[in-house]
Amino acid sequence: MSAATEWPVPIGVAARLSNISAKMVRHYESLGLLEAVARTDSGYRQYGEADVRTLQFIKRGRELGFSMAEIAELVGLWHNRSRASASVKRIAQKHVDDLTQRIEAMQAMQRTLASLLKSCHGDSRPDCPILDDLAGCC
């Protein structure tokens, strides 16, 4: 963030500084991931530096594949200075375990498809082991 930024800023600036769309800023606010932001007399949202940092935190969490529920919990822990790091580690470890399971499942799919590709002649004949496998026959 620029040292020259004058706070608070409107949603468009907050979105640009956090590298997400204004639509996503409103979405994260609707989910309660941001504290209630100030509004001008005409109802426009005004974001402070802490709000933009929270948006950046959320964006990074999404880049790492955390679910919105996990991010909500992590944001709460991040703002709680009396947190136990064990709570954060528990969330991260569960996420790593989930990723590991998903990677293993995708690798199994890749092996199966590679095997099916090898058994398919890929010529003008109608016989196709890939379709047979998808249909659960033969």
C-alpha positions as CSV (number, residue, x, y, z in Angstrom):
1,M,0.0,0.0,0.0
2,S,1.2,3.4,-0.8
3,A,2.2,5.7,2.1
4,A,0.5,8.5,0.2
5,T,-2.9,6.8,0.4
6,E,-5.4,8.9,2.4
7,W,-7.7,6.8,4.5
8,P,-10.6,6.0,4.4
9,V,-10.9,5.0,0.7
10,P,-13.9,4.1,-1.4
11,I,-14.6,0.6,-2.5
12,G,-12.9,0.9,-5.9
13,V,-9.7,2.0,-4.3
14,A,-9.9,-0.7,-1.6
15,A,-10.5,-3.3,-4.4
16,R,-7.5,-2.1,-6.4
17,L,-5.2,-2.0,-3.3
18,S,-6.2,-5.6,-2.4
19,N,-6.2,-6.8,-6.0
20,I,-9.8,-8.1,-6.0
21,S,-13.0,-6.9,-7.6
22,A,-15.4,-4.5,-5.9
23,K,-18.0,-7.3,-6.2
24,M,-15.8,-9.6,-4.2
25,V,-15.3,-6.9,-1.6
26,R,-19.0,-6.6,-1.1
27,H,-19.3,-10.4,-1.0
28,Y,-16.7,-10.7,1.7
29,E,-18.4,-8.0,3.6
30,S,-21.8,-9.8,3.3
31,L,-20.2,-12.9,4.7
32,G,-19.0,-11.0,7.7
33,L,-15.3,-11.4,6.9
34,L,-14.9,-7.6,7.3
35,E,-16.0,-5.6,10.2
36,A,-18.9,-3.2,9.3
37,V,-17.3,-0.5,7.2
38,A,-18.0,3.2,7.6
39,R,-20.3,4.9,5.2
40,T,-20.6,8.4,4.0
41,D,-23.7,10.4,4.5
42,S,-24.8,9.4,1.0
43,G,-24.2,5.7,1.8
44,Y,-20.9,5.0,0.1
45,R,-18.7,2.5,1.8
46,Q,-15.4,3.8,3.2
47,Y,-12.6,1.4,3.9
48,G,-9.7,1.9,6.2
49,E,-6.2,0.5,6.0
50,A,-7.1,-2.4,8.3
51,D,-10.0,-3.3,6.0
52,V,-7.7,-3.4,3.0
53,R,-5.2,-5.6,4.9
54,T,-8.0,-7.9,5.8
55,L,-9.0,-8.1,2.1
56,Q,-5.4,-8.9,1.2
57,F,-5.4,-11.6,3.9
58,I,-8.6,-13.1,2.5
59,K,-7.3,-13.0,-1.1
60,R,-4.1,-14.9,0.0
61,G,-6.2,-17.4,1.8
62,R,-8.2,-18.0,-1.3
63,E,-5.0,-18.4,-3.4
64,L,-3.9,-21.1,-1.0
65,G,-7.3,-22.9,-1.4
66,F,-8.8,-22.4,2.0
67,S,-12.5,-22.5,2.1
68,M,-14.5,-19.4,3.1
69,A,-15.3,-21.1,6.5
70,E,-11.6,-21.7,7.1
71,I,-10.8,-18.1,6.0
72,A,-13.4,-16.8,8.4
73,E,-11.9,-18.7,11.2
74,L,-8.4,-17.6,10.3
75,V,-9.4,-14.0,10.0
76,G,-10.9,-14.3,13.5
77,L,-7.7,-15.8,14.8
78,W,-5.5,-13.2,13.0
79,H,-7.5,-10.4,14.8
80,N,-7.3,-12.2,18.1
81,R,-4.0,-11.3,19.6
82,S,-4.5,-13.9,22.5
83,R,-4.9,-16.7,20.0
84,A,-3.1,-20.0,20.3
85,S,-1.0,-20.7,17.2
86,A,-2.1,-24.4,17.7
87,S,-5.5,-23.3,16.5
88,V,-4.0,-21.9,13.3
89,K,-1.8,-24.9,12.8
90,R,-4.8,-27.2,13.2
91,I,-6.7,-25.4,10.4
92,A,-3.7,-25.4,8.1
93,Q,-2.9,-29.1,8.8
94,K,-6.5,-30.1,8.0
95,H,-6.2,-28.2,4.7
96,V,-2.9,-29.8,3.8
97,D,-4.5,-33.2,4.6
98,D,-7.5,-32.4,2.4
99,L,-5.2,-31.2,-0.5
100,T,-3.1,-34.4,-0.2
101,Q,-6.2,-36.6,-0.5
102,R,-7.5,-34.6,-3.5
103,I,-4.1,-34.8,-5.2
104,E,-4.0,-38.6,-4.7
105,A,-7.5,-38.9,-6.1
106,M,-6.5,-36.8,-9.2
107,Q,-3.4,-38.8,-9.7
108,A,-5.5,-42.0,-9.6
109,M,-7.8,-40.5,-12.2
110,Q,-4.8,-39.5,-14.4
111,R,-3.4,-43.1,-14.2
112,T,-6.8,-44.6,-15.1
113,L,-7.3,-42.2,-18.1
114,A,-3.7,-42.8,-19.3
115,S,-4.3,-46.5,-19.2
116,L,-7.6,-46.1,-21.1
117,L,-5.9,-43.9,-23.7
118,K,-3.3,-46.6,-24.3
119,S,-6.0,-49.2,-24.9
120,C,-7.9,-47.0,-27.4
121,H,-6.9,-47.5,-31.0
122,G,-8.1,-44.0,-31.9
123,D,-9.0,-45.1,-35.5
124,S,-12.1,-45.3,-37.6
125,R,-13.5,-48.3,-35.7
126,P,-16.5,-47.8,-33.4
127,D,-15.0,-49.9,-30.5
128,C,-13.8,-47.6,-27.8
129,P,-12.5,-48.8,-24.4
130,I,-12.8,-45.3,-23.0
131,L,-16.6,-45.2,-23.7
132,D,-16.9,-48.7,-22.5
133,D,-15.3,-47.8,-19.2
134,L,-17.5,-44.7,-18.8
135,A,-20.5,-46.8,-19.4
136,G,-19.4,-49.3,-16.9
137,C,-19.5,-52.3,-19.3
138,C,-17.2,-54.7,-21.0
